[in-house]
């Protein structure tokens, strides 16, 4: 793998800003975490373009601007404990690890979890715990979470995940009944319940129950 040139990095960050990613901490984290480490095979040379790319197990690594917008919407603070549902390549969890105290990331595909762990170890990201499990159920033994990020689309924000969100916490989740019409939603939990805000249209793979095959 070839490292990005300074010009490539500058273009990468400019693309993020032009799409609405303006939070300085988020931009710094995305500058620090090299997306190229999370893209393998023939698509590696396109790692610094603002586009989603295929990864193993029929999944995708989200386009950087969407990662930035979701991370920005989550409003992570350095003391937060974060749950990510849908590890995928591990790119999003790595960025969250630069912003939060502790990140738990869950995926139903054992291969994706193994490969993500190897990159986390190579980057010495010791505050990430990657788990193979049905992410729709969250990680109840570590709840409650200050922040929850879901990187797969559900018809509605999953009840088990809402239950694991701390009062005062934020969850960001794509919601939609098809793979063509989805909306990114920010959910805030307060003493009286949940407050929902739409952020923007998105397109994500569906949130599936159960474990995937180890391929």
C-alpha contacts under 8 A as a table, 3 or more apart, distances in Angstrom:
res1	aa1	res2	aa2	distance
1	X	36	X	7.51
1	X	37	X	7.80
1	X	44	X	7.61
3	X	36	X	7.62
4	X	7	X	7.92
4	X	8	X	5.71
4	X	9	X	6.24
4	X	48	X	7.89
5	X	8	X	5.07
5	X	9	X	6.29
6	X	9	X	5.09
6	X	10	X	6.14
7	X	10	X	5.04
7	X	11	X	6.19
8	X	11	X	5.13
8	X	12	X	6.07
8	X	48	X	7.22
9	X	12	X	4.93
9	X	13	X	6.24
9	X	31	X	7.28
9	X	48	X	7.81
10	X	13	X	5.25
10	X	14	X	6.08
11	X	14	X	4.98
11	X	15	X	6.14
12	X	15	X	5.29
12	X	16	X	6.51
12	X	48	X	6.14
12	X	49	X	7.05
12	X	50	X	7.56
13	X	16	X	5.03
13	X	17	X	6.32
13	X	27	X	7.18
13	X	31	X	7.19
14	X	17	X	5.17
14	X	18	X	6.09
15	X	18	X	5.11
15	X	19	X	6.35
15	X	50	X	7.09
15	X	65	X	7.38
16	X	19	X	5.31
16	X	20	X	6.63
16	X	21	X	5.36
16	X	22	X	7.90
16	X	27	X	7.92
16	X	64	X	7.09
16	X	65	X	5.13
16	X	68	X	7.11
17	X	20	X	5.22
17	X	21	X	4.74
17	X	22	X	5.65
18	X	21	X	7.25
19	X	65	X	6.25
20	X	65	X	7.89
20	X	69	X	7.04
21	X	26	X	7.77
21	X	27	X	7.25
21	X	65	X	6.96
21	X	68	X	5.78
21	X	69	X	5.72
21	X	72	X	7.04
22	X	26	X	7.78
22	X	27	X	7.09
23	X	26	X	5.36
23	X	27	X	6.24
23	X	72	X	6.40
24	X	27	X	5.11
24	X	28	X	6.08
25	X	28	X	5.11
25	X	29	X	6.20
25	X	99	X	7.32
26	X	29	X	5.15
26	X	30	X	6.21
26	X	68	X	6.72
26	X	71	X	6.94
26	X	72	X	6.42
26	X	95	X	7.87
26	X	99	X	7.64
27	X	30	X	5.10
27	X	31	X	6.08
27	X	68	X	7.59
28	X	31	X	5.05
28	X	32	X	6.17
29	X	32	X	5.05
29	X	33	X	6.16
29	X	95	X	5.61
29	X	96	X	7.96
29	X	98	X	5.88
29	X	99	X	7.30
30	X	33	X	5.27
30	X	34	X	7.42
30	X	68	X	7.69
30	X	95	X	6.21
31	X	34	X	7.00
33	X	91	X	7.87
33	X	94	X	6.92
33	X	95	X	6.40
34	X	37	X	5.87
34	X	38	X	7.83
35	X	38	X	5.52
35	X	39	X	6.92
35	X	47	X	6.02
35	X	48	X	6.87
35	X	91	X	6.62
36	X	39	X	5.41
36	X	40	X	7.96
36	X	44	X	6.26
36	X	45	X	7.91
36	X	47	X	5.06
36	X	48	X	7.03
37	X	40	X	7.68
37	X	119	X	7.26
38	X	89	X	5.65
38	X	90	X	6.92
38	X	91	X	6.17
38	X	116	X	7.85
38	X	119	X	7.52
39	X	43	X	6.61
39	X	44	X	5.10
39	X	47	X	6.30
39	X	53	X	7.85
39	X	55	X	7.08
39	X	61	X	7.84
39	X	89	X	7.46
40	X	43	X	6.32
40	X	44	X	5.20
40	X	55	X	7.40
41	X	44	X	5.73
42	X	45	X	7.05
43	X	46	X	5.46
43	X	47	X	6.85
43	X	53	X	7.00
43	X	54	X	7.74
44	X	47	X	5.28
45	X	48	X	7.68
46	X	49	X	5.52
47	X	53	X	7.98
49	X	63	X	7.90
49	X	64	X	7.95
50	X	63	X	5.22
50	X	64	X	5.53
50	X	65	X	6.44
51	X	62	X	7.07
51	X	63	X	4.25
51	X	64	X	6.91
52	X	60	X	6.35
52	X	61	X	5.51
52	X	62	X	4.53
52	X	63	X	4.17
52	X	64	X	7.71
53	X	60	X	5.41
53	X	61	X	5.35
53	X	62	X	6.86
53	X	63	X	7.40
54	X	58	X	7.08
54	X	59	X	6.07
54	X	60	X	4.40
54	X	61	X	6.38
55	X	58	X	6.57
55	X	59	X	5.43
55	X	60	X	5.10
55	X	61	X	6.49
55	X	88	X	7.81
55	X	89	X	7.01
56	X	59	X	6.03
56	X	60	X	7.79
56	X	112	X	7.13
57	X	109	X	7.26
57	X	111	X	7.94
57	X	112	X	7.60
57	X	215	X	6.81
59	X	88	X	6.78
59	X	205	X	7.21
60	X	88	X	7.00
60	X	89	X	7.73
60	X	205	X	7.95
61	X	88	X	6.68
61	X	89	X	6.10
61	X	91	X	7.53
62	X	66	X	6.61
62	X	67	X	6.41
63	X	66	X	5.56
63	X	67	X	6.47
64	X	67	X	4.98
64	X	68	X	6.10
65	X	68	X	4.98
65	X	69	X	6.11
66	X	69	X	5.03
66	X	70	X	6.04
67	X	70	X	5.28
67	X	71	X	6.05
67	X	92	X	6.58
68	X	71	X	5.10
68	X	72	X	5.95
69	X	72	X	5.05
69	X	73	X	6.08
70	X	73	X	5.11
70	X	74	X	6.29
70	X	149	X	7.87
70	X	172	X	6.77
71	X	74	X	5.15
71	X	75	X	6.91
71	X	76	X	7.54
71	X	96	X	7.39
72	X	75	X	5.55
72	X	76	X	7.73
73	X	172	X	7.09
73	X	186	X	7.07
74	X	147	X	6.75
74	X	148	X	7.85
74	X	149	X	7.40
74	X	170	X	6.24
74	X	171	X	6.72
74	X	172	X	6.23
74	X	186	X	7.65
75	X	170	X	7.91
76	X	80	X	6.46
76	X	96	X	7.88
76	X	99	X	6.20
76	X	100	X	6.20
76	X	147	X	7.06
77	X	80	X	5.50
77	X	99	X	6.34
77	X	100	X	5.86
78	X	99	X	5.57
78	X	100	X	4.52
78	X	101	X	5.44
79	X	100	X	6.01
79	X	101	X	5.03
80	X	100	X	5.15
80	X	101	X	5.39
80	X	102	X	6.81
80	X	145	X	7.75
80	X	146	X	5.52
80	X	147	X	6.97
81	X	100	X	6.41
81	X	101	X	5.85
81	X	102	X	4.86
81	X	103	X	6.01
81	X	104	X	7.86
81	X	145	X	5.54
81	X	146	X	5.42
81	X	147	X	6.57
82	X	96	X	7.87
82	X	100	X	6.92
82	X	102	X	6.21
82	X	103	X	4.80
82	X	104	X	6.18
82	X	145	X	5.78
82	X	146	X	6.01
82	X	147	X	4.75
82	X	148	X	5.67
82	X	149	X	7.65
83	X	103	X	5.90
83	X	104	X	4.82
83	X	105	X	5.80
83	X	106	X	7.88
83	X	138	X	7.73
83	X	139	X	7.89
83	X	145	X	6.51
83	X	147	X	6.37
83	X	148	X	4.69
83	X	149	X	6.26
84	X	87	X	6.80
84	X	93	X	6.89
84	X	103	X	7.28
84	X	104	X	6.15
84	X	105	X	4.54
84	X	106	X	6.33
84	X	148	X	5.83
84	X	149	X	4.76
84	X	150	X	5.83
84	X	151	X	7.45
85	X	105	X	5.93
85	X	106	X	5.13
85	X	107	X	6.49
85	X	135	X	5.28
85	X	136	X	7.39
85	X	138	X	7.12
85	X	148	X	7.69
85	X	149	X	6.25
85	X	150	X	4.72
85	X	151	X	6.11
85	X	152	X	7.58
86	X	105	X	6.92
86	X	106	X	5.64
86	X	107	X	4.79
86	X	108	X	7.61
86	X	135	X	6.79
86	X	150	X	6.47
86	X	151	X	5.36
86	X	152	X	6.52
87	X	90	X	5.18
87	X	91	X	7.96
87	X	92	X	7.50
87	X	93	X	6.87
87	X	105	X	5.60
87	X	106	X	5.59
87	X	107	X	5.12
87	X	112	X	7.24
87	X	113	X	6.80
87	X	116	X	7.58
87	X	130	X	7.65
87	X	151	X	7.90
88	X	91	X	7.73
88	X	107	X	6.87
88	X	112	X	5.84
88	X	113	X	7.45
88	X	116	X	7.63
89	X	92	X	7.91
89	X	112	X	6.40
89	X	115	X	7.47
89	X	116	X	5.77
90	X	93	X	5.32
90	X	94	X	6.18
90	X	113	X	7.88
90	X	116	X	4.88
90	X	117	X	7.81
90	X	119	X	7.82
90	X	120	X	7.85
91	X	94	X	5.20
91	X	95	X	6.49
92	X	95	X	5.25
92	X	96	X	6.27
93	X	96	X	4.97
93	X	97	X	6.09
93	X	103	X	6.94
93	X	105	X	6.66
93	X	128	X	7.42
94	X	97	X	5.07
94	X	98	X	6.88
94	X	120	X	7.07
94	X	125	X	7.26
94	X	128	X	7.75
95	X	98	X	5.47
95	X	99	X	7.04
96	X	99	X	5.19
96	X	100	X	6.01
96	X	103	X	6.95
97	X	100	X	5.43
97	X	101	X	7.15
97	X	102	X	6.69
97	X	103	X	6.03
97	X	125	X	7.02
97	X	127	X	6.42
97	X	128	X	6.50
100	X	103	X	6.87
101	X	127	X	6.95
102	X	127	X	5.09
102	X	128	X	6.18
103	X	127	X	6.22
103	X	128	X	4.76
103	X	129	X	6.27
104	X	128	X	5.87
104	X	129	X	4.84
104	X	130	X	6.04
104	X	131	X	7.50
105	X	128	X	7.28
105	X	129	X	6.23
105	X	130	X	4.88
105	X	131	X	6.18
106	X	113	X	7.75
106	X	130	X	5.91
106	X	131	X	4.80
106	X	132	X	5.78
106	X	133	X	6.05
106	X	134	X	7.41
106	X	135	X	5.55
106	X	138	X	7.64
107	X	110	X	7.29
107	X	112	X	7.31
107	X	113	X	6.45
107	X	130	X	7.96
107	X	131	X	6.55
107	X	132	X	5.23
107	X	133	X	5.81
107	X	134	X	6.71
107	X	135	X	5.98
108	X	132	X	5.54
108	X	133	X	5.09
108	X	134	X	5.29
108	X	135	X	6.64
108	X	210	X	6.78
108	X	211	X	4.51
108	X	212	X	5.25
109	X	112	X	5.52
109	X	113	X	6.59
109	X	132	X	6.58
109	X	133	X	7.98
109	X	211	X	6.34
109	X	212	X	4.80
109	X	213	X	6.51
109	X	214	X	6.32
110	X	113	X	5.17
110	X	114	X	6.21
110	X	132	X	5.62
110	X	212	X	7.39
110	X	213	X	7.64
110	X	214	X	5.64
111	X	114	X	5.15
111	X	115	X	6.18
111	X	214	X	5.82
111	X	215	X	6.59
112	X	115	X	5.19
112	X	116	X	5.99
113	X	116	X	5.14
113	X	117	X	6.05
113	X	130	X	6.24
113	X	131	X	6.70
113	X	132	X	6.32
114	X	117	X	5.18
114	X	118	X	6.42
115	X	118	X	5.24
115	X	119	X	6.66
116	X	119	X	5.25
116	X	120	X	6.25
116	X	130	X	7.81
117	X	120	X	4.99
117	X	121	X	6.10
117	X	130	X	6.60
118	X	121	X	5.17
118	X	122	X	6.20
119	X	122	X	4.96
119	X	123	X	6.19
120	X	123	X	5.16
120	X	124	X	6.03
120	X	125	X	5.10
120	X	126	X	7.40
120	X	128	X	7.53
121	X	124	X	4.87
121	X	125	X	6.12
121	X	126	X	7.22
122	X	125	X	7.84
125	X	128	X	6.28
126	X	129	X	7.99
132	X	211	X	7.94
133	X	210	X	7.64
133	X	211	X	6.44
134	X	137	X	6.00
134	X	138	X	7.29
134	X	209	X	5.85
134	X	210	X	5.17
134	X	211	X	5.86
135	X	138	X	4.96
135	X	139	X	7.60
135	X	209	X	7.44
136	X	158	X	6.69
136	X	160	X	7.14
136	X	161	X	7.09
136	X	207	X	7.16
136	X	208	X	7.34
136	X	209	X	6.23
137	X	140	X	7.56
137	X	160	X	5.51
137	X	161	X	6.57
138	X	160	X	6.69
138	X	161	X	5.71
138	X	164	X	7.48
139	X	142	X	5.73
139	X	143	X	6.53
140	X	143	X	5.03
140	X	144	X	7.59
140	X	164	X	6.68
142	X	145	X	7.51
143	X	164	X	5.26
143	X	165	X	7.32
143	X	166	X	7.91
144	X	164	X	4.77
144	X	165	X	5.38
144	X	166	X	5.06
145	X	148	X	6.67
145	X	164	X	6.13
145	X	165	X	5.08
145	X	166	X	5.44
145	X	169	X	7.25
146	X	165	X	6.30
146	X	166	X	5.45
146	X	168	X	7.50
146	X	169	X	4.74
146	X	170	X	6.72
147	X	165	X	6.86
147	X	166	X	7.87
147	X	169	X	5.60
147	X	170	X	5.03
147	X	171	X	5.67
148	X	161	X	7.73
148	X	165	X	7.02
148	X	170	X	6.49
148	X	171	X	4.52
148	X	172	X	6.47
149	X	171	X	5.71
149	X	172	X	5.03
149	X	173	X	6.19
150	X	153	X	7.59
150	X	171	X	7.73
150	X	172	X	6.29
150	X	173	X	4.85
150	X	174	X	7.09
151	X	173	X	6.77
151	X	174	X	7.12
151	X	204	X	7.08
152	X	173	X	7.48
152	X	174	X	6.50
152	X	204	X	5.41
152	X	205	X	5.29
152	X	206	X	5.19
152	X	207	X	4.77
153	X	173	X	6.96
153	X	174	X	4.70
153	X	175	X	5.24
153	X	176	X	6.38
153	X	182	X	7.38
153	X	203	X	7.88
153	X	204	X	5.64
153	X	205	X	6.11
153	X	206	X	4.64
153	X	207	X	5.21
154	X	157	X	6.33
154	X	158	X	7.11
154	X	173	X	7.86
154	X	174	X	6.60
154	X	175	X	5.08
154	X	176	X	6.12
154	X	177	X	7.22
154	X	206	X	6.26
154	X	207	X	5.46
155	X	175	X	5.41
155	X	176	X	4.90
155	X	177	X	4.97
156	X	175	X	5.76
156	X	176	X	7.21
157	X	161	X	7.56
157	X	162	X	7.12
157	X	173	X	6.78
157	X	175	X	6.82
158	X	161	X	5.45
158	X	162	X	6.36
159	X	162	X	5.08
159	X	163	X	6.17
160	X	163	X	5.13
160	X	164	X	6.48
161	X	164	X	5.08
161	X	165	X	6.57
162	X	165	X	5.32
162	X	171	X	7.82
165	X	169	X	5.83
165	X	170	X	7.21
165	X	171	X	7.39
165	X	189	X	7.12
166	X	169	X	4.99
166	X	189	X	7.09
167	X	189	X	5.21
167	X	190	X	5.15
167	X	191	X	6.40
168	X	188	X	6.69
168	X	189	X	5.33
168	X	190	X	5.30
168	X	191	X	7.91
169	X	188	X	5.86
169	X	189	X	5.56
169	X	190	X	7.70
170	X	186	X	6.85
170	X	187	X	5.56
170	X	188	X	4.62
170	X	189	X	6.51
171	X	186	X	5.75
171	X	187	X	5.00
171	X	188	X	6.55
172	X	184	X	7.01
172	X	185	X	5.65
172	X	186	X	4.54
172	X	187	X	6.25
173	X	184	X	5.73
173	X	185	X	5.36
173	X	186	X	6.64
174	X	182	X	6.24
174	X	183	X	5.46
174	X	184	X	4.24
174	X	185	X	5.95
174	X	202	X	7.05
174	X	203	X	7.84
174	X	204	X	7.20
175	X	182	X	5.36
175	X	183	X	5.30
175	X	184	X	6.20
175	X	185	X	6.77
176	X	179	X	7.33
176	X	181	X	5.92
176	X	182	X	4.20
176	X	183	X	6.31
177	X	181	X	7.10
177	X	182	X	7.20
178	X	181	X	5.72
178	X	182	X	6.98
179	X	182	X	6.80
179	X	203	X	6.20
179	X	204	X	6.74
179	X	205	X	6.89
179	X	206	X	7.23
180	X	203	X	6.46
181	X	201	X	7.39
181	X	202	X	7.58
181	X	203	X	7.17
182	X	201	X	5.75
182	X	202	X	5.46
182	X	203	X	5.88
182	X	204	X	7.78
183	X	198	X	6.68
183	X	199	X	7.13
183	X	200	X	5.74
183	X	201	X	4.43
183	X	202	X	5.61
183	X	203	X	7.94
184	X	198	X	6.01
184	X	199	X	5.35
184	X	200	X	5.43
184	X	201	X	6.05
184	X	202	X	6.19
185	X	196	X	6.64
185	X	197	X	5.63
185	X	198	X	4.64
185	X	199	X	5.75
185	X	200	X	7.79
186	X	196	X	5.81
186	X	197	X	5.20
186	X	198	X	6.40
186	X	199	X	6.96
187	X	194	X	6.37
187	X	195	X	5.56
187	X	196	X	4.70
187	X	197	X	6.55
188	X	194	X	5.57
188	X	195	X	5.12
188	X	196	X	6.63
189	X	192	X	7.88
189	X	193	X	5.76
189	X	194	X	4.55
189	X	195	X	6.43
190	X	193	X	5.41
190	X	194	X	6.19
190	X	195	X	7.76
